[in-house]
């Protein structure tokens, strides 16, 4: 049981995933700061914030109240997601793919022989018998 666990851990997939989660969590703070300090003010240039600080297009409902669709939060979340995904790809996925390709290029190509089947042996025997009959004639 421990041997199987050791093989599972040493495969590298678990370690890669753990590193990605930790770095992704740490990077999220940076992305949130960039979104809060740059993206949010840019979006607020186009939309006015309501009393709760949410900004986005506002619509008057049937009762005369103003309803704000907080698109700023949505835009910030989408930008945060793509920023994290971009960094994870370029910092982790791309280098790991290059490393795996280099390791695969170093390893010799092993060509496995196809085992001879009974059918192959029978065909070979038939051909030998035909050849021996042809030479005897």
N, CA, C and O of each residue as an XYZ file, in Angstrom:
548
protein
N       0.820     -1.184      0.000
C       0.000      0.000      0.000
C       0.871      1.258      0.000
O       0.598      2.194     -0.752
N       1.900      1.293      0.821
C       2.783      2.451      0.854
C       3.598      2.567     -0.426
O       3.922      3.669     -0.868
N       3.930      1.410     -1.023
C       4.695      1.434     -2.265
C       3.867      2.100     -3.373
O       4.382      2.922     -4.132
N       2.599      1.743     -3.456
C       1.713      2.348     -4.449
C       1.569      3.843     -4.232
O       1.547      4.614     -5.192
N       1.471      4.261     -2.962
C       1.360      5.683     -2.653
C       2.638      6.409     -3.047
O       2.593      7.514     -3.587
N       3.784      5.776     -2.770
C       5.070      6.383     -3.117
C       5.177      6.561     -4.630
O       5.649      7.600     -5.092
N       4.750      5.569     -5.405
C       4.777      5.681     -6.863
C       3.834      6.783     -7.343
O       4.155      7.525     -8.272
N       2.672      6.882     -6.703
C       1.707      7.908     -7.065
C       2.278      9.306     -6.835
O       2.137     10.188     -7.681
N       2.914      9.497     -5.698
C       3.485     10.800     -5.365
C       4.666     11.120     -6.267
O       4.837     12.267     -6.678
N       5.479     10.124     -6.577
C       6.695     10.377     -7.350
C       6.443     10.533     -8.841
O       7.379     10.847     -9.577
N       5.229     10.329     -9.317
C       4.937     10.493    -10.733
C       5.135     11.927    -11.193
O       5.434     12.160    -12.365
N       4.979     12.864    -10.324
C       5.166     14.257    -10.689
C       3.869     15.001    -10.901
O       3.838     16.222    -10.748
N       2.804     14.318    -11.247
C       1.534     15.003    -11.481
C       1.015     15.656    -10.211
O       0.493     16.770    -10.245
N       1.159     14.966     -9.102
C       0.670     15.497     -7.833
C       1.500     16.705     -7.419
O       0.965     17.701     -6.931
N       2.789     16.609     -7.614
C       3.675     17.714     -7.245
C       3.388     18.921     -8.133
O       3.327     20.049     -7.643
N       3.213     18.696     -9.425
C       2.889     19.789    -10.337
C       1.590     20.467     -9.923
O       1.491     21.694     -9.916
N       0.603     19.658     -9.578
C      -0.682     20.211     -9.172
C      -0.552     21.013     -7.881
O      -1.130     22.094     -7.763
N       0.192     20.500     -6.924
C       0.371     21.207     -5.652
C       1.070     22.545     -5.863
O       0.671     23.557     -5.287
N       2.108     22.547     -6.683
C       2.826     23.794     -6.965
C       1.896     24.783     -7.662
O       1.895     25.969     -7.332
N       1.109     24.307     -8.619
C       0.196     25.197     -9.339
C      -0.839     25.805     -8.407
O      -1.168     26.985     -8.531
N      -1.353     25.013     -7.477
C      -2.358     25.533     -6.545
C      -1.749     26.587     -5.628
O      -2.349     27.636     -5.390
N      -0.569     26.306     -5.122
C       0.074     27.256     -4.192
C       0.436     28.550     -4.914
O       0.149     29.642     -4.423
N       1.062     28.424     -6.075
C       1.445     29.619     -6.817
C       0.201     30.364     -7.312
O       0.161     31.594     -7.301
N      -0.805     29.613     -7.742
C      -2.040     30.254     -8.180
C      -2.701     31.041     -7.061
O      -3.213     32.139     -7.283
N      -2.689     30.479     -5.862
C      -3.248     31.193     -4.711
C      -2.472     32.456     -4.393
O      -3.054     33.497     -4.088
N      -1.152     32.355     -4.468
C      -0.332     33.532     -4.200
C      -0.493     34.577     -5.303
O      -0.527     35.779     -5.037
N      -0.590     34.106     -6.533
C      -0.717     35.029     -7.648
C      -2.081     35.707     -7.668
O      -2.217     36.811     -8.195
N      -3.078     35.064     -7.107
C      -4.417     35.647     -7.062
C      -4.408     36.986     -6.335
O      -5.121     37.910     -6.728
N      -3.613     37.095     -5.289
C      -3.528     38.361     -4.554
C      -2.992     39.474     -5.453
O      -3.461     40.610     -5.393
N      -2.005     39.138     -6.286
C      -1.442     40.138     -7.193
C      -2.477     40.545     -8.240
O      -2.653     41.729     -8.529
N      -3.154     39.552     -8.799
C      -4.161     39.854     -9.816
C      -5.292     40.690     -9.220
O      -5.757     41.639     -9.851
N      -5.735     40.349     -8.017
C      -6.798     41.128     -7.370
C      -6.367     42.570     -7.140
O      -7.164     43.496     -7.293
N      -5.103     42.756     -6.771
C      -4.599     44.119     -6.556
C      -4.561     44.896     -7.870
O      -4.921     46.073     -7.902
N      -4.132     44.254     -8.942
C      -4.095     44.918    -10.247
C      -5.508     45.279    -10.693
O      -5.748     46.380    -11.187
N      -6.438     44.347    -10.515
C      -7.819     44.613    -10.914
C      -8.405     45.750    -10.074
O      -9.070     46.638    -10.609
N      -8.161     45.726     -8.765
C      -8.725     46.763     -7.892
C      -8.105     48.127     -8.156
O      -8.788     49.144     -8.036
N      -6.831     48.169     -8.511
C      -6.175     49.464     -8.657
C      -6.165     49.997    -10.091
O      -5.981     51.196    -10.298
N      -6.359     49.127    -11.079
C      -6.305     49.593    -12.472
C      -7.623     49.355    -13.205
O      -8.205     50.281    -13.770
N      -8.087     48.109    -13.191
C      -9.259     47.761    -13.998
C     -10.535     48.395    -13.444
O     -11.322     48.972    -14.194
N     -10.734     48.287    -12.145
C     -11.944     48.833    -11.539
C     -12.068     50.340    -11.769
O     -13.151     50.800    -12.131
N     -11.013     51.121    -11.577
C     -11.153     52.551    -11.893
C     -11.434     52.819    -13.371
O     -12.155     53.759    -13.706
N     -10.862     51.993    -14.260
C     -11.147     52.178    -15.685
C     -12.611     51.909    -15.997
O     -13.224     52.645    -16.770
N     -13.178     50.863    -15.406
C     -14.593     50.559    -15.627
C     -15.471     51.647    -15.017
O     -16.518     51.988    -15.567
N     -15.040     52.191    -13.873
C     -15.851     53.226    -13.221
C     -15.842     54.538    -14.002
O     -16.666     55.415    -13.742
N     -14.919     54.684    -14.958
C     -14.955     55.858    -15.824
C     -16.209     55.866    -16.692
O     -16.712     56.928    -17.058
N     -16.706     54.683    -17.016
C     -17.846     54.562    -17.917
C     -19.177     54.391    -17.182
O     -20.234     54.673    -17.745
N     -19.131     53.929    -15.925
C     -20.351     53.677    -15.162
C     -20.257     54.357    -13.808
O     -19.184     54.413    -13.208
N     -21.392     54.878    -13.323
C     -21.437     55.549    -12.024
C     -21.756     54.531    -10.945
O     -22.631     53.686    -11.130
N     -21.059     54.600     -9.822
C     -21.296     53.689     -8.705
C     -22.573     54.084     -7.973
O     -22.922     55.262     -7.898
N     -23.272     53.066     -7.425
C     -24.473     53.357     -6.637
C     -24.063     53.536     -5.176
O     -22.875     53.651     -4.875
N     -25.047     53.562     -4.264
C     -24.768     53.793     -2.846
C     -23.910     52.698     -2.231
O     -23.152     52.961     -1.297
N     -24.016     51.468     -2.741
C     -23.244     50.368     -2.161
C     -21.851     50.267     -2.775
O     -21.065     49.405     -2.380
N     -21.537     51.130     -3.729
C     -20.214     51.100     -4.344
C     -20.161     50.246     -5.588
O     -19.111     50.144     -6.222
N     -21.280     49.627     -5.955
C     -21.333     48.827     -7.176
C     -21.532     49.757     -8.362
O     -22.242     50.757     -8.262
N     -20.916     49.432     -9.463
C     -21.106     50.251    -10.640
C     -21.414     49.366    -11.835
O     -20.995     48.211    -11.917
N     -22.150     49.942    -12.741
C     -22.601     49.240    -13.930
C     -23.796     49.984    -14.487
O     -24.191     51.023    -13.959
N     -24.370     49.454    -15.551
C     -25.534     50.152    -16.108
C     -26.709     50.097    -15.132
O     -26.930     49.086    -14.464
N     -27.446     51.181    -15.060
C     -28.593     51.234    -14.143
C     -29.888     51.349    -14.946
O     -29.950     51.992    -15.993
N     -30.911     50.701    -14.409
C     -32.222     50.668    -15.044
C     -33.256     50.983    -13.968
O     -33.123     50.557    -12.821
N     -34.278     51.728    -14.348
C     -35.355     52.014    -13.413
C     -36.376     50.885    -13.511
O     -36.834     50.541    -14.601
N     -36.730     50.306    -12.347
C     -37.687     49.192    -12.365
C     -39.116     49.706    -12.366
O     -39.343     50.913    -12.456
N     -40.073     48.808    -12.268
C     -41.491     49.167    -12.332
C     -41.939     50.072    -11.192
O     -42.925     50.796    -11.327
N     -41.233     50.037    -10.086
C     -41.622     50.812     -8.905
C     -40.901     52.149     -8.831
O     -41.080     52.895     -7.869
N     -40.099     52.457     -9.822
C     -39.392     53.732     -9.824
C     -38.038     53.683     -9.157
O     -37.343     54.697     -9.093
N     -37.648     52.520     -8.657
C     -36.326     52.394     -8.032
C     -35.272     52.134     -9.099
O     -35.562     51.587    -10.163
N     -34.065     52.531     -8.799
C     -32.966     52.307     -9.731
C     -32.282     50.986     -9.390
O     -31.906     50.744     -8.243
N     -32.129     50.148    -10.393
C     -31.456     48.866    -10.232
C     -30.147     48.935    -11.004
O     -30.122     49.279    -12.186
N     -29.052     48.601    -10.310
C     -27.739     48.639    -10.944
C     -27.288     47.212    -11.221
O     -27.284     46.368    -10.325
N     -26.914     46.953    -12.453
C     -26.331     45.662    -12.809
C     -24.824     45.781    -12.602
O     -24.148     46.460    -13.374
N     -24.290     45.131    -11.573
C     -22.876     45.335    -11.226
C     -21.929     44.611    -12.188
O     -21.298     43.617    -11.827
N     -21.844     45.118    -13.400
C     -20.966     44.513    -14.395
C     -19.494     44.713    -14.058
O     -18.641     43.979    -14.556
N     -19.196     45.675    -13.238
C     -17.806     45.902    -12.847
C     -17.216     44.687    -12.150
O     -16.072     44.314    -12.409
N     -17.995     44.066    -11.263
C     -17.523     42.871    -10.565
C     -17.311     41.718    -11.544
O     -16.340     40.969    -11.440
N     -18.231     41.590    -12.490
C     -18.111     40.534    -13.489
C     -16.881     40.743    -14.363
O     -16.121     39.805    -14.603
N     -16.685     41.949    -14.832
C     -15.520     42.248    -15.662
C     -14.241     42.002    -14.885
O     -13.284     41.450    -15.427
N     -14.212     42.403    -13.630
C     -13.030     42.179    -12.799
C     -12.752     40.693    -12.615
O     -11.600     40.265    -12.679
N     -13.802     39.903    -12.387
C     -13.623     38.462    -12.200
C     -13.120     37.787    -13.471
O     -12.256     36.912    -13.415
N     -13.660     38.195    -14.613
C     -13.221     37.608    -15.886
C     -11.762     37.955    -16.165
O     -10.983     37.093    -16.572
N     -11.400     39.187    -15.952
C     -10.012     39.598    -16.179
C      -9.088     38.869    -15.207
O      -8.002     38.441    -15.598
N      -9.498     38.720    -13.953
C      -8.688     37.983    -12.977
C      -8.490     36.540    -13.416
O      -7.382     36.010    -13.339
N      -9.558     35.907    -13.875
C      -9.451     34.522    -14.312
C      -8.464     34.383    -15.467
O      -7.581     33.525    -15.433
N      -8.612     35.221    -16.484
C      -7.725     35.114    -17.634
C      -6.287     35.460    -17.289
O      -5.362     34.879    -17.857
N      -6.081     36.387    -16.376
C      -4.719     36.717    -15.967
C      -4.073     35.535    -15.241
O      -2.913     35.210    -15.497
N      -4.808     34.902    -14.350
C      -4.270     33.737    -13.639
C      -4.026     32.589    -14.615
O      -2.986     31.932    -14.552
N      -4.974     32.344    -15.514
C      -4.808     31.264    -16.483
C      -3.615     31.515    -17.395
O      -2.882     30.583    -17.725
N      -3.415     32.742    -17.796
C      -2.291     33.101    -18.654
C      -0.964     32.858    -17.947
O      -0.047     32.277    -18.527
N      -0.861     33.294    -16.714
C       0.380     33.100    -15.972
C       0.626     31.622    -15.702
O       1.753     31.149    -15.851
N      -0.404     30.889    -15.307
C      -0.230     29.450    -15.057
C       0.240     28.751    -16.330
O       1.092     27.865    -16.272
N      -0.312     29.144    -17.478
C       0.104     28.505    -18.728
C       1.572     28.801    -19.038
O       2.350     27.886    -19.311
N       1.946     30.082    -18.995
C       3.303     30.445    -19.394
C       4.355     30.102    -18.348
O       5.516     29.882    -18.694
N       3.973     30.053    -17.083
C       4.958     29.753    -16.040
C       5.055     28.263    -15.754
O       6.132     27.778    -15.406
N       3.961     27.526    -15.890
C       3.978     26.110    -15.524
C       3.802     25.168    -16.711
O       4.630     24.285    -16.933
N       2.739     25.350    -17.463
C       2.391     24.373    -18.501
C       3.406     24.379    -19.630
O       3.915     23.321    -20.000
N       3.710     25.534    -20.182
C       4.632     25.617    -21.306
C       6.022     25.089    -20.952
O       6.561     24.285    -21.713
N       6.634     25.503    -19.830
C       7.944     24.934    -19.486
C       7.903     23.424    -19.228
O       8.842     22.708    -19.576
N       6.818     22.943    -18.618
C       6.723     21.496    -18.377
C       6.594     20.734    -19.692
O       7.163     19.651    -19.827
N       5.870     21.268    -20.651
C       5.758     20.616    -21.952
C       7.108     20.567    -22.655
O       7.456     19.557    -23.267
N       7.874     21.662    -22.568
C       9.210     21.663    -23.162
C      10.119     20.660    -22.457
O      10.891     19.955    -23.107
N      10.027     20.597    -21.145
C      10.853     19.651    -20.385
C      10.501     18.215    -20.741
O      11.393     17.388    -20.935
N       9.221     17.911    -20.827
C       8.797     16.556    -21.192
C       9.234     16.204    -22.604
O       9.629     15.068    -22.863
N       9.169     17.162    -23.521
C       9.604     16.905    -24.900
C      11.103     16.648    -24.954
O      11.552     15.777    -25.698
N      11.875     17.388    -24.182
C      13.329     17.163    -24.155
C      13.669     15.813    -23.545
O      14.570     15.123    -24.022
N      12.951     15.432    -22.489
C      13.188     14.129    -21.881
C      12.802     13.006    -22.831
O      13.488     11.986    -22.896
N      11.721     13.183    -23.559
C      11.294     12.159    -24.514
C      12.293     12.040    -25.661
O      12.506     10.948    -26.186
N      12.909     13.162    -26.055
C      13.889     13.127    -27.143
C      15.174     12.423    -26.708
O      15.851     11.818    -27.540
N      15.515     12.490    -25.442
C      16.728     11.841    -24.936
C      16.590     10.331    -24.839
O      17.571      9.604    -24.997
N      15.390      9.862    -24.582
C      15.185      8.431    -24.408
C      15.153      7.741    -25.764
O      14.523      8.232    -26.701
N      15.835      6.601    -25.869
C      15.827      5.901    -27.150
C      14.440      5.344    -27.459
O      13.674      4.978    -26.567
N      14.156      5.297    -28.734
C      12.868      4.767    -29.174
C      12.935      3.247    -29.116
O      13.810      2.640    -29.734
N      12.039      2.644    -28.397
C      12.006      1.196    -28.254
C      10.938      0.665    -29.203
O       9.756      0.988    -29.095
N      11.402     -0.163    -30.136
C      10.474     -0.764    -31.083
C      10.171     -2.170    -30.588
O      11.055     -3.022    -30.501
N       8.927     -2.386    -30.273
C       8.529     -3.698    -29.779
C       8.254     -4.617    -30.961
O       7.579     -4.240    -31.918
N       8.793     -5.833    -30.874
C       8.532     -6.801    -31.931
C       7.124     -7.344    -31.761
O       6.652     -7.604    -30.655
N       6.487     -7.501    -32.892
C       5.148     -8.058    -32.882
C       5.293     -9.567    -32.745
O       6.006    -10.184    -33.537
N       4.640    -10.174    -31.768
C       4.773    -11.612    -31.602
C       4.191    -12.362    -32.809
O       3.198    -11.949    -33.408
N       4.845    -13.468    -33.135
C       4.409    -14.278    -34.263
C       3.189    -15.079    -33.834
O       3.203    -15.747    -32.800
N       2.149    -15.006    -34.628
C       0.919    -15.727    -34.299
C       0.919    -17.086    -34.993
O       1.753    -17.359    -35.857
N      -0.012    -17.914    -34.606
C      -0.141    -19.237    -35.221
C      -0.460    -19.115    -36.701
O      -0.002    -19.921    -37.511
N      -1.236    -18.121    -37.046
C      -1.595    -17.905    -38.444
C      -0.351    -17.582    -39.270
O      -0.183    -18.087    -40.380
N       0.519    -16.735    -38.715
C       1.754    -16.408    -39.416
C       2.614    -17.650    -39.634
O       3.176    -17.845    -40.711
N       2.710    -18.481    -38.612
C       3.491    -19.718    -38.735
C       2.891    -20.656    -39.772
O       3.622    -21.252    -40.563
N       1.581    -20.793    -39.779
C       0.926    -21.664    -40.763
C       1.122    -21.150    -42.188
O       1.325    -21.939    -43.110
N       1.061    -19.832    -42.370
C       1.288    -19.250    -43.693
C       2.718    -19.518    -44.133
O       2.964    -19.848    -45.293
N       3.650    -19.378    -43.216
C       5.060    -19.634    -43.544
C       5.281    -21.099    -43.910
O       5.995    -21.392    -44.870
N       4.686    -22.012    -43.169
C       4.806    -23.454    -43.475
C       4.198    -23.744    -44.841
O       4.781    -24.484    -45.635
N       3.023    -23.163    -45.125
C       2.388    -23.373    -46.425
C       3.288    -22.889    -47.559
O       3.445    -23.574    -48.570
N       3.871    -21.719    -47.391
C       4.740    -21.177    -48.429
C       5.976    -22.051    -48.635
O       6.421    -22.243    -49.767
N       6.530    -22.584    -47.538
C       7.696    -23.477    -47.638
C       7.318    -24.769    -48.362
O       8.084    -25.267    -49.188
N       6.131    -25.313    -48.052
C       5.686    -26.531    -48.728
C       5.463    -26.297    -50.215
O       5.827    -27.131    -51.044
N       4.871    -25.173    -50.544
C       4.667    -24.847    -51.963
C       6.011    -24.706    -52.679
O       6.193    -25.177    -53.802
N       6.933    -24.050    -52.002
C       8.252    -23.866    -52.624
C       8.967    -25.193    -52.815
O       9.633    -25.390    -53.831
N       8.843    -26.105    -51.859
C       9.522    -27.396    -51.976
C       8.854    -28.246    -53.051
O       9.551    -28.993    -53.738
N       7.555    -28.170    -53.227
C       6.861    -28.887    -54.284
C       7.226    -28.352    -55.663
O       7.395    -29.106    -56.621
N       7.342    -27.049    -55.734
C       7.687    -26.426    -57.004
C       9.086    -26.809    -57.448
O       9.326    -26.967    -58.645
N      10.012    -26.962    -56.517
C      11.382    -27.328    -56.882
C      11.493    -28.813    -57.201
O      12.394    -29.215    -57.937
N      10.585    -29.647    -56.654
C      10.617    -31.089    -56.899
C      10.040    -31.424    -58.244
O      10.370    -32.468    -58.805
N       9.176    -30.566    -58.793
C       8.548    -30.845    -60.093
C       9.480    -30.683    -61.231
O       9.090    -30.884    -62.381
